[in-house]
Amino acid sequence: MKLVLAVIQDADAPGLIRYLSENSFDVTKLASTGGFLREGNTTLMIGVEDQRLEQLKTIIGHKCRARTRLVAQSVPVGEPNEGGVPQDPVEVPVGGAVMFVLGVQEFLKV
């Protein structure tokens, strides 16, 4: 058995959770915040039997799409924490999914 921690965009969460539930995957949703953009995202904890792991990875890959976003940037002026001069926004890739697959030594449902 494996535990998959999937970090996904909030926009992708409802559809993915619904699809996983319809296909008999047990999912726990956690609210989380990304470090780069400091925005909310969703972390899913999914317990999965080894023989269904590839199916799960395929589903997540199809349901969580990558997209781009404009992000304001600034050039630092003077000392740290003094702010910066605003520059034109930069397009950065966001979305998709980051998955961590962990081995599970024991699983209990009580």
Secondary structure, 3 states (H helix, E strand, C coil): CEEEEEEEEHHHHHHHHHHHHHCCCEEEEEEEECCCCCCEEEEEEEEECHHHHHHHHHHHHHHCCEEEEEECCEEECCCCCCCEEECCCEEEEEECEEEEEEECCCCCCC
